[in-house]
Structures are given as structure tokens and as C-alpha cells.
Amino acid sequence: MKNISLIALILYSLLNPLWAQESDVTESDVSAAEDEAAAGDESLDSSIEALKKEVLSLNRDLFILEEDLLFPANTQFSIFLSMNAGSLFALDSVQIKIDDKNISNHLYTERELGALKRGGVQRLYIGNLPSGEHEIIAIFTGIGPKGRDYRRGETVIIEKTTEPQFVEFIITDDSSKEQPEFDVRVWE
């Protein structure tokens, strides 16, 4: 009980001078403080915008550095898929293997297929591949001619150099054979 009254007395003595100071404040002091706060808010907003721009710039630089670190130019390797197929083949999935190691599987949605048929190109894989000879196998699964299940594999052997390398698998319709055609293009 004695401690509680002592604490109350200390709090009263601390707060009393603050109340006395508040009564000395005039309206001009209040308006000056408001103007200063408004100017401070504007400078704070501009500082925040400048910081946002700097953070975006740093993020872009970090992304570029991360790409260079993770995928150095001398070992960079990418695989793409494009499609010019109409009615002979409806792609369901694709599986990519490099040197008998499964590196990518992808199941397609109607939206993705629509984008591919309109000329889109999909990156199936980006990674590092050491120099030398490598076997790439792509297995395409879907619905082929006359609504039958269709599974086709395409194999390419590449010689990876110290330059970045790109492989594109292209699915087209061959109306003379009434079959889908699977081609491979290798870029250095």
C-alpha cells in the first residue's frame, strides 16, 4: 500500500510540469507545428519514393548478379518448346532428360497450349551443362490423329562448348503424312 501511494506521487509530480507546459502553447505555435509536420510529410514521401527506386535498382542488379553466378555464360544451357500444331496433335505433357537424368516434367493447361499455338515459346529448362557431348531426350505425350493417345520421343546429341547453348523442340503438323512432326534446332 505504501509503495502504491509512492508510485502515484512520483507519477503526479512527473505529469504536472507537462500539463503546465501545455497551457503555455498558443495557436500560432500549433499552426507552425502543423505546417512543419506537413512539410515533413512531403519530404518523407519523397524520401520514401527515392528509397523505393533505389531498392528496385538494387534488386535488378542483384538478379543479374544471381543469374551470372548460378548460370555462368560458359556453362549456360536452355531448352525451349514451340508449337505450330493444329488438329493433328494436342500436347498433354513433356518430359526432358539429359544424359538419362530427368530434368524437367511439365503438364499443360488449355491456356498454355493456346499460347503455344499462337506462336509462344516456353522455356522448359535453364541450367548449367559442362562442356562435352550430351544426349537430350524429349518425350511428348498427348492426343494424336483420330483421337488416339500419342507418345513420341525425340533425341538429339549436342556438343556443348564454352558458349551458352540453346535447344528448341518444335512441334508441327505434317498434313501429307497426317502425323505430327517433331523437330530440333540447336543454337550457339
N, C-alpha and C positions, 0 to 999 in steps of 0.2 A: 504494500500500500504506500509506503514511504517512497519507494522507487518510482511508482507511477506518478505521484504528485511532483517529484523532482523532474521527471521527463517532461511533464506538461508545462512546468515553469520554464524550462530551457527552450521548449518549442515556442512558447508565448514570447519570450524575450527575443528570439531569432526572427519571428514573423512580425513583430510590432514595428521595427525600423523599416521593413519593407512596405508596410501599409502607409507609414508616414511619408515615404518617398513617392508613392503612387499619387498621393494627393497634390504633390507639387508639380505634376505633369500638366502642361497646358495643351490646348487644342492645336496650336501651331507645332508643338513637339510631336503630337500624334500624326498630323498630316505629313510632316517631314519624314517621320519614320515609315509611313505608308509609301511615300514616293521612293524612299531609299529601298524598301522591300520590293517595289515594282521594278525598279532599275536592276536590282539584284536578281530578280526572277528572269528578266530578259537576258542578262549576261550569263545566268546559269543555263538557260535554254540554249543559247548559242554555244556555250562550252560543252553541253551535252551533245549537241549536233556535231561539233568538231570531233569529240571523242568517238562518236558512232562511226564517222567517216574514217577515222584513224584505225579503229578496230576492224572495220571491213577491209581496209587496205592491208592490214597485218594478217588478217585471216586469208586473204587471197595469196599473199606471199608465202604464208605457211603451207597452204595447199600445194602450191607449186613446188616448194622445197620437199614436201612429203612425197609427191609424185616422183620427183627426181631421186629421192632416197629409196623408195620402195621399188620403183621400176626404172633403174638406170638405163640410159639410151642404148648401151651396148648389149643388154640382155632383154630389152623390152620386146614383148610378143603379144599380139592381139588377134582374136578370131572374131569375125563378123558373119552375119547371115542376112541375105537379101532374098527377095522373092518376087518373081514375075509369073506367078501361077494363077490360073483362073479356075477352071472347073475340073481339072484332072487330078488335083491333089489338095487336100485340106490338112495342113500341118497340125498335129496334136502336141508333139514333143520332140526335142532334140537332145542327144547325149554326145558329149565331146570327150575323147580320150587322147592323151598324148603319151606315147611310149607305154601303152597298156595301163595307164593310170587315169582313172576317171577324174576329170577336172571340172566338168560343167554338165548340169541337167536343167532343162527348162521346159515347163508346161505352158502352153499358150492359151490366152483368153481370146475371145472374139475380138475384143478391142485391139489387142496386139497384132492379131492376124490381119485385121483391117488396115492397120498402119503399115504393115509389111507389104500388103498387096497394093497400097497406094504409093509405094516407092521408098518406104522407110528402110533403114538399115539398123540391125540390132547388134550391139556388141555382146557376144556370148562370153568372152573371156579376155582378161588383160592380166598379164603376169610376166614373170621372168623365165627365160629359157636360155640355158647355156649354149655356147657355140657348138656346132656339130650337126650330125644328122638325126632327125626326129621323125617319127611316124605319127600322123594325126588321123584319127578316125572319127567321123561324124555319123551318127545313127539317127535317121529321121523316121518318125512314126506318125501315121495319120490315116486318112481315108483316101484311097486311090480311086482309079477308074471304076465305074459301075458300083460305087458304094462299098467296095471291099476294103478290109484292113490292109494297110500297106506299110511295110518296114523295109528301109533301104539304107545301106551303109556306103559311105564314100571315104576312100583312103587316099592320103597324099603324103609323100615323103619329101621333107624340106631339108635344106642345108642352111642352118642358122648361122649367120655371120655376126660380126660385131655391130652391125647396124640394126635399128629397130625393124621388125618384120611384121607384116600383116597378112592374114589369110582370110579370104572371103568365100563362103559357101553360097552358091546361087541356085535357087530352085526355080525352074521354068517349065512351061508346058511344051511338049513336043507333039503337036497335033497330027503330024504324019504317022507317028508310032502309037498315038493315043496313050502315051505314058508321060509321067513327069520326068524331067531331066535334071540331074544334079551335077553342077559344075564347080570347079575350084579355081580360084585366082589367087596367086601369091604376089605380094608387093614387097619391095625392099624400101 
